[in-house]
Amino acid sequence: MDYKEMNQATIIKEKYKNLKLPRKKSSDEILNWIEDRYDAYKINFSEYIRDNRVRFKFILMNWINDCEIEKFCDEILELVIYKIPKNKKTEIYFLGNEDSNKLDYYYLLFEKKTQLFSVDQHIIFEEVFLYGGITEKDKKEDSLKYLDYLTNIDFFYNYIEKI
């Protein structure tokens, strides 16, 4: 079958069919990795919400619209909020964006039970998403999560090549 006859999903799956994908990580593994990789530190909800009330409502609306709505609604949020500071280790994430250069930090919100997260920096978002891994079940069942994971791999590596 030639690429002209394939749809985008088939092309992505074919392109990465031999790639060994990382296993699905636990929330604690992801959170430990975030702390180490970005020198992130936890802050309490009251500190975050003071200046981010509207943003938080927007994030919740996006999470509620996520495909895991049943899981989300059945459980109480177990939210972890991080501040990622601008320092030698993280300065690369603050380059190339005039708004980001004015900031000394990013917020990263992570819901432990669903592993939904939000951060206002696209490279950090991709890194956290890809580090989180994918289940064998999703791969075997050729699920939308599997396609989403492959699409993010494709986006991330094509983006990095252009830098």
C-alpha positions in Angstrom: 0.0 0.0 0.0 1.5 3.3 -0.9 1.3 6.4 1.3 -1.2 8.2 -1.1 -3.8 5.5 -0.3 -3.3 5.7 3.5 -5.0 8.1 5.9 -3.0 10.1 8.4 -3.7 7.7 11.3 -2.4 4.7 9.2 0.7 6.7 8.2 1.6 7.5 11.8 1.0 3.9 13.0 3.1 2.6 10.1 5.9 5.1 10.7 6.3 4.1 14.4 5.2 0.4 14.3 8.7 -0.8 15.3 9.3 1.9 18.0 9.6 0.5 21.5 7.2 2.6 23.4 7.7 3.4 27.1 5.4 1.6 29.6 2.6 3.5 31.3 4.0 5.2 34.4 2.2 5.6 37.7 1.3 9.1 38.8 4.0 9.1 41.5 6.6 8.1 38.9 5.5 11.0 36.7 5.5 13.5 39.6 8.9 12.4 40.8 10.2 12.9 37.2 8.6 16.3 36.9 10.3 17.4 40.2 13.7 16.2 39.1 13.6 17.3 35.5 12.2 20.8 36.0 13.3 21.6 39.6 9.6 21.9 40.2 8.3 22.3 43.7 4.8 21.8 45.0 2.7 24.8 46.0 -0.7 24.8 47.8 -3.9 25.5 46.0 -4.6 28.8 47.7 -1.3 30.2 46.4 -2.1 29.1 42.9 -5.8 30.2 42.8 -5.1 33.7 44.1 -3.9 34.8 40.6 -5.3 32.0 38.5 -9.0 31.7 39.2 -10.2 32.1 35.6 -7.4 29.9 34.3 -8.3 27.2 36.7 -11.9 27.2 35.6 -10.8 26.9 32.0 -8.5 24.0 32.9 -11.4 22.2 34.7 -13.7 22.7 31.7 -11.0 21.1 29.4 -10.5 18.2 31.8 -14.3 17.6 32.1 -14.5 17.5 28.3 -11.8 14.8 28.2 -12.7 11.3 27.2 -12.2 10.1 30.8 -15.1 12.0 32.1 -16.6 9.1 33.9 -13.5 8.5 36.0 -13.1 12.2 36.6 -16.6 12.8 37.8 -16.7 9.7 40.0 -13.6 10.6 42.0 -12.5 13.6 44.1 -9.7 15.6 42.5 -6.3 14.8 43.8 -4.6 17.8 42.4 -0.9 18.5 42.7 0.3 22.0 41.7 3.9 22.7 40.8 5.8 25.9 40.1 8.6 25.3 37.6 11.2 28.1 38.2 13.3 29.7 35.6 16.9 28.7 36.4 19.9 27.3 34.6 18.3 23.9 34.3 15.0 25.2 32.9 15.9 28.3 31.0 15.6 26.6 27.6 11.8 26.4 28.2 11.6 30.1 28.6 13.3 31.0 25.3 11.6 32.1 22.2 8.4 33.4 23.7 8.2 37.1 24.7 5.5 36.4 27.2 7.5 33.6 28.8 10.6 35.8 29.1 8.6 38.0 31.4 7.8 35.1 33.7 10.1 33.6 36.2 8.0 30.3 36.4 5.3 28.1 34.9 2.6 26.4 36.8 2.0 22.7 36.1 -1.3 21.2 37.4 -1.5 17.4 37.7 -4.5 15.3 38.7 -3.2 12.1 40.2 -6.1 9.8 39.6 -6.7 10.6 35.9 -3.2 11.8 35.1 -4.7 14.8 33.3 -2.3 17.8 33.5 -1.9 21.3 32.2 1.1 23.5 31.7 1.4 26.7 29.6 4.6 25.6 27.8 4.2 23.2 24.9 7.6 21.5 25.1 7.1 20.7 28.8 3.6 19.5 27.9 5.0 17.1 25.3 7.8 15.8 27.5 5.4 15.1 30.4 2.9 13.5 28.1 5.5 11.3 26.4 7.2 10.3 29.7 3.8 9.1 31.0 3.9 6.2 28.5 1.2 4.1 27.0 -0.4 0.8 28.1 0.0 -2.4 26.2 -3.7 -2.7 26.2 -4.1 0.6 24.3 -1.4 -0.5 21.8 -3.0 -3.9 21.3 -6.5 -2.5 20.9 -5.3 0.2 18.6 -7.1 2.8 20.8 -7.4 6.5 20.4 -5.0 6.9 23.2 -2.4 4.9 21.3 -3.0 7.1 18.2 -2.8 10.2 20.3 0.5 9.0 21.8 2.0 8.3 18.4 0.8 11.6 17.0 2.5 13.4 19.9 5.7 11.5 19.3 5.6 12.6 15.6 4.8 16.2 16.5 7.5 16.4 19.2 10.3 14.9 17.1 9.4 16.9 14.0 9.3 20.0 16.2 12.7 19.3 17.8 14.3 18.7 14.3 13.3 22.2 13.3 14.9 23.9 16.3 
